[in-house]
Structure formats: C-alpha cells, structure tokens
Amino acid sequence: MKYNTWKIKSEHGVIKDFKKFLQKISEIKEVIRIIPWRIARTQWWPGRIHVTHSYETDSGQKFMMKKWGTAQELFVTIPESKRDDVLDQIKQLVESL
C-alpha cells in the first residue's frame, strides 16, 4: 500500500520507533521528500535507535536506521546546493536520539 504524509512517502511499512525521527527530518525546510525503504533483519541488538549515513545519491542522501534486530533504509531528497547544510542538521538530530 502506498501512502503520503506531507514529505514522507512510503510504499513499505515504517518501523514504529523510526516515525518520530522521520517527522523531525521532515521539519527541515530544505528537505523535499523522505522515502523509507526496505526493512531487513540485522545483527544489531542494542535497544536505542542508531542512524548512519550510507552515501550520497543523485537526488540526495541515503541513511540506514537500526534498532534491535531490524534495519530500514532511508532516502532523503535534498536540493544539491543545500546538501551539506541538511546533512549537518540530520547528524545533529541523530546525536540527540
């Protein structure tokens, strides 16, 4: 099922614990779109949310969100001229988790 919540587009489910983090990213003015992607199992076990920057894409940035034994990919669409600023803002949000 495909649904849109303002800037957050999802064709896959969104893990409940990640929804607040996605909402905080959506509040960044320069962010155009947030696309949570595939959910997978992982060997990561600590109970807190862990978000890492994976790489830059043609349209923005890719991140990996992890908690317990679950991981979810996240694509954030950002204008090329604002990428460094937005990446710094997202890193600050990650540090506050």
Backbone hydrogen bonds in HBPLUS format (Angstrom, degrees):
<---DONOR---> <-ACCEPTOR-->    atom                        ^
c    i                          cat <-CA-CA->   ^        H-A-AA   ^      H-
h    n   atom  resd res      DA  || num        DHA   H-A  angle D-A-AA Bond
n    s   type  num  typ     dist DA aas  dist angle  dist       angle   num
A0003-TYR N   A0010-SER O   3.06 MM   7  5.66 160.4  2.10 152.3 158.1     1
A0010-SER N   A0003-TYR O   3.04 MM   7  5.66 164.5  2.06 172.9 173.3     2
A0005-THR N   A0008-ILE O   2.79 MM   3  5.04 166.2  1.80 153.8 158.6     3
A0008-ILE N   A0005-THR O   2.86 MM   3  5.04 156.5  1.91 137.4 130.9     4
A0034-ILE N   A0007-LYS O   2.87 MM  27  5.87 156.1  1.92 152.6 147.6     5
A0009-LYS N   A0034-ILE O   2.82 MM  25  6.06 168.2  1.83 171.4 174.4     6
A0018-PHE N   A0015-ILE O   2.84 MM   3  5.51 151.1  1.92 123.8 132.8     7
A0019-LYS N   A0016-LYS O   3.26 MM   3  5.56 156.1  2.32 109.2 115.8     8
A0022-LEU N   A0018-PHE O   2.98 MM   4  6.27 159.6  2.03 157.3 163.3     9
A0023-GLN N   A0019-LYS O   2.96 MM   4  6.17 151.9  2.04 146.0 153.8    10
A0024-LYS N   A0020-LYS O   3.02 MM   4  6.33 150.3  2.11 145.3 152.8    11
A0025-ILE N   A0021-PHE O   3.06 MM   4  6.41 155.2  2.13 148.8 155.3    12
A0026-SER N   A0022-LEU O   2.94 MM   4  6.19 154.0  2.01 146.5 154.0    13
A0027-GLU N   A0024-LYS O   3.19 MM   3  5.29 144.8  2.32  98.8 108.8    14
A0028-ILE N   A0025-ILE O   3.01 MM   3  5.57 164.6  2.03 117.9 123.0    15
A0031-VAL N   A0028-ILE O   3.17 MM   3  5.70 151.0  2.26 115.7 123.8    16
A0032-ILE N   A0077-THR O   2.89 MM  45  5.41 163.2  1.92 157.2 159.1    17
A0077-THR N   A0033-ARG O   2.80 MM  44  4.99 164.5  1.82 149.5 154.5    18
A0035-ILE N   A0075-PHE O   2.74 MM  40  5.02 171.2  1.75 161.2 162.7    19
A0075-PHE N   A0035-ILE O   2.95 MM  40  5.02 168.2  1.97 134.1 138.1    20
A0037-TRP N   A0073-GLU O   2.79 MM  36  4.99 174.0  1.80 142.7 141.1    21
A0073-GLU N   A0038-ARG O   3.23 MM  35  5.82 155.9  2.30 153.0 157.6    22
A0040-ALA N   A0071-ALA O   2.78 MM  31  5.23 163.7  1.81 154.1 158.5    23
A0071-ALA N   A0040-ALA O   2.80 MM  31  5.23 156.0  1.85 156.3 157.9    24
A0042-THR N   A0069-GLY O   2.95 MM  27  4.96 151.2  2.03 118.0 121.1    25
A0068-TRP N   A0046-PRO O   3.38 MM  22  5.62 158.3  2.43 153.4 150.5    26
A0050-HIS N   A0066-LYS O   2.83 MM  16  5.07 159.2  1.87 153.1 157.5    27
A0066-LYS N   A0050-HIS O   2.74 MM  16  5.07 149.8  1.83 148.9 158.7    28
A0052-THR N   A0064-MET O   2.94 MM  12  5.31 159.1  1.98 146.6 152.9    29
A0064-MET N   A0052-THR O   2.84 MM  12  5.31 152.6  1.91 151.4 159.7    30
A0054-SER N   A0062-LYS O   2.79 MM   8  5.42 159.9  1.83 141.8 146.3    31
A0062-LYS N   A0055-TYR O   2.84 MM   7  5.44 153.1  1.91 167.8 175.9    32
A0057-THR N   A0060-GLY O   2.87 MM   3  5.12 161.0  1.90 125.3 131.2    33
A0078-ILE N   A0059-SER O   3.04 MM  19  6.39 150.7  2.13 141.9 150.3    34
A0061-GLN N   A0076-VAL O   2.93 MM  15  5.31 156.7  1.99 149.3 156.0    35
A0076-VAL N   A0061-GLN O   2.88 MM  15  5.31 168.5  1.89 159.8 163.2    36
A0063-PHE N   A0074-LEU O   2.74 MM  11  5.01 161.4  1.77 152.4 158.5    37
A0074-LEU N   A0063-PHE O   2.92 MM  11  5.01 148.8  2.02 148.8 144.1    38
A0065-MET N   A0072-GLN O   2.88 MM   7  5.23 179.7  1.88 156.9 157.0    39
A0072-GLN N   A0065-MET O   2.79 MM   7  5.23 153.4  1.86 150.7 158.4    40
A0067-LYS N   A0070-THR O   2.98 MM   3  5.52 159.0  2.03 157.7 162.5    41
A0070-THR N   A0067-LYS O   2.94 MM   3  5.52 160.9  1.98 135.8 142.1    42
A0082-LYS N   A0079-PRO O   2.98 MM   3  5.52 151.9  2.06 117.3 125.7    43
A0086-VAL N   A0082-LYS O   3.01 MM   4  6.19 169.1  2.02 164.1 167.4    44
A0087-LEU N   A0083-ARG O   2.86 MM   4  5.92 160.5  1.89 151.1 157.1    45
A0088-ASP N   A0084-ASP O   3.04 MM   4  6.23 155.9  2.10 145.3 151.2    46
A0089-GLN N   A0085-ASP O   3.06 MM   4  6.39 152.9  2.13 144.5 152.1    47
A0090-ILE N   A0086-VAL O   2.87 MM   4  6.15 158.6  1.91 156.2 161.6    48
A0091-LYS N   A0087-LEU O   2.95 MM   4  6.15 156.7  2.01 147.0 153.6    49
A0092-GLN N   A0088-ASP O   3.04 MM   4  6.31 146.8  2.16 142.4 151.0    50
A0093-LEU N   A0089-GLN O   3.05 MM   4  6.39 149.7  2.14 143.0 151.3    51
A0094-VAL N   A0090-ILE O   2.89 MM   4  6.22 153.4  1.96 150.8 158.3    52
A0095-GLU N   A0091-LYS O   3.00 MM   4  6.26 155.2  2.07 144.8 150.9    53
A0096-SER N   A0092-GLN O   3.18 MM   4  6.43 135.7  2.39 138.2 149.1    54
A0096-SER N   A0093-LEU O   3.14 MM   3  5.16 130.9  2.39  94.8 107.9    55
A0097-LEU N   A0094-VAL O   3.13 MM   3  5.38 163.0  2.16 109.4 114.7    56
